């Protein structure tokens, strides 16, 4: 059946369509606002903030963020640590589809680099980083094969904190993948002196703390 619209009816129809699309945009914006209020209290986009416990969200792949959100929701990551419980509580009520939306939104946040291992070239810890970390975190192929995050967009204080969590058993996994097990094994294989050297190297290769580099 063909429907013929008069000029006035056409105008009303177009107005209704425009309003409908406007409503959809409002919903999308409202959801974004909700995510910002829920997430950016503890996470920041491109600005380092020593008062927050979470990493900057921009620069992380949406698949990686989604994997972490699901791990927190189901208690697979960091069970027993207060920060992990805070995250678990924060995402507990979200559906898997909502977590996908959050991860997509979070990954799209514009971010700056915080860490560049090349700043520490030739310094104590550079070779250790190359042997233990570079292959999985600074190589496109390595990240593809292991699902590891590109840590150049993570604040160095956060990177160091996670290394200690792995060492102390707080970055545990209820159902670890072979790559998560590898990360645990690599950190556990470090001596106390090596861990100190590695964390100092990472701190000195921070783009946010360039003044900390030795002369």
Buried (B, 14 or more C-beta within 10 A) or exposed (E): EEEEEEEEEEEEEEEEEEEEEEEEEEEEEEBBEEBBEBBBEBBBBBEBEEEBBBBBBBBBBBEBBBBBBBBBBEBBBBBEBEBBBBBBEBBEEBEEEBBBBBBEBBBEBEBBBBBBBEBBEEBEBBEBBEEBBBBBBBBEEBBEEBBBBBBBBBBBBBBBBBBEBBBEEBBBBEEBEEEBEBBBEBBEEBEEEBBEBBBBBBBBBBBBBEEEEEE
